[in-house]
């Protein structure tokens, strides 16, 4: 959720930590658990703070197929739309930025 400019040591955009924590706790982690079930336990069985501490600046690569990505997006939309208490409508318009390497376009 942060973006470091390629030619600069400074962050171009940083989403406030409170917003990041809400995204992880109320939307992303529940959506992953719903889509991947028990398989996701190793990756999402902790809080956003524990995840950040575990990552400690490292990036990880996880393969996500087209169908699972669509299911994840649908589940995220469902969580946001069905929310009554957590004011998750601030996440109503979201997008993913991905780094795709090693594919051939036809």
C-alpha positions as CSV (number, residue, x, y, z in Angstrom):
1,X,0.0,0.0,0.0
2,X,3.0,2.2,-0.3
3,X,4.7,3.2,-3.5
4,X,8.4,4.2,-3.6
5,X,9.4,6.2,-6.6
6,X,11.9,4.4,-8.7
7,X,14.5,7.1,-8.8
8,X,13.9,8.5,-5.3
9,X,14.2,7.2,-1.7
10,X,10.9,8.8,-0.8
11,X,7.4,7.4,-0.9
12,X,5.2,8.9,-3.6
13,X,1.9,7.8,-1.9
14,X,1.3,6.3,1.5
15,X,-2.1,5.3,2.6
16,X,-2.6,6.1,6.4
17,X,-1.9,3.1,8.6
18,X,-5.4,3.2,10.1
19,X,-6.9,2.8,6.6
20,X,-4.4,0.0,5.8
21,X,-5.3,-1.9,9.0
22,X,-9.1,-1.7,8.2
23,X,-8.5,-2.9,4.7
24,X,-6.5,-5.9,6.0
25,X,-8.7,-6.8,9.0
26,X,-12.2,-6.2,7.6
27,X,-11.8,-6.9,3.9
28,X,-8.7,-8.6,2.5
29,X,-8.1,-11.2,5.2
30,X,-11.8,-12.4,5.5
31,X,-12.0,-12.5,1.7
32,X,-8.9,-14.6,1.4
33,X,-10.1,-17.0,4.1
34,X,-13.5,-17.3,2.3
35,X,-12.0,-18.0,-1.1
36,X,-9.0,-20.2,-0.1
37,X,-10.4,-21.8,3.1
38,X,-8.0,-23.9,5.2
39,X,-5.2,-23.5,2.7
40,X,-5.0,-19.8,3.5
41,X,-4.4,-20.4,7.3
42,X,-0.6,-20.2,6.9
43,X,-0.8,-16.8,5.2
44,X,-3.7,-14.9,6.9
45,X,-4.0,-16.4,10.4
46,X,-2.6,-13.2,12.0
47,X,-3.3,-9.5,12.3
48,X,-2.2,-6.8,9.9
49,X,0.4,-5.7,12.5
50,X,1.8,-9.2,12.7
51,X,1.8,-9.5,9.0
52,X,3.8,-6.2,8.6
53,X,6.3,-7.3,11.3
54,X,6.7,-10.7,9.5
55,X,7.2,-9.1,6.1
56,X,9.6,-6.5,7.5
57,X,10.1,-4.9,4.1
58,X,10.4,-8.1,2.2
59,X,8.1,-8.9,-0.7
60,X,6.7,-12.4,-1.3
61,X,5.4,-13.9,-4.5
62,X,2.2,-15.9,-4.5
63,X,0.7,-17.3,-7.6
64,X,-2.9,-16.4,-8.1
65,X,-4.9,-17.8,-11.0
66,X,-7.3,-15.8,-13.1
67,X,-10.4,-17.6,-11.6
68,X,-9.3,-17.2,-8.0
69,X,-8.4,-13.5,-8.6
70,X,-11.9,-12.9,-9.9
71,X,-13.5,-14.8,-7.0
72,X,-11.4,-12.7,-4.6
73,X,-12.5,-9.5,-6.2
74,X,-16.1,-10.6,-6.1
75,X,-15.8,-11.5,-2.4
76,X,-14.2,-8.1,-1.6
77,X,-17.2,-6.4,-3.4
78,X,-19.6,-8.6,-1.4
79,X,-17.9,-7.8,1.9
80,X,-18.0,-4.0,1.2
81,X,-21.6,-4.0,-0.1
82,X,-23.0,-6.1,2.8
83,X,-21.2,-4.1,5.5
84,X,-23.5,-2.4,8.0
85,X,-21.3,-1.5,10.9
86,X,-17.7,-0.8,9.8
87,X,-18.2,2.0,7.2
88,X,-16.3,0.0,4.6
89,X,-17.8,2.0,1.7
90,X,-14.6,4.0,1.6
91,X,-13.1,0.9,-0.1
92,X,-15.9,0.7,-2.7
93,X,-13.7,1.6,-5.5
94,X,-10.4,-0.4,-5.4
95,X,-7.9,-1.7,-7.8
96,X,-4.8,-3.9,-7.8
97,X,-1.4,-3.0,-9.1
98,X,0.4,-6.1,-10.1
99,X,3.9,-6.9,-11.4
100,X,3.5,-9.6,-14.1
101,X,6.7,-11.1,-15.5
102,X,7.6,-14.1,-17.6
103,X,4.4,-14.3,-19.7
104,X,4.1,-14.2,-23.5
105,X,1.3,-12.3,-25.1
106,X,-0.1,-13.7,-28.3
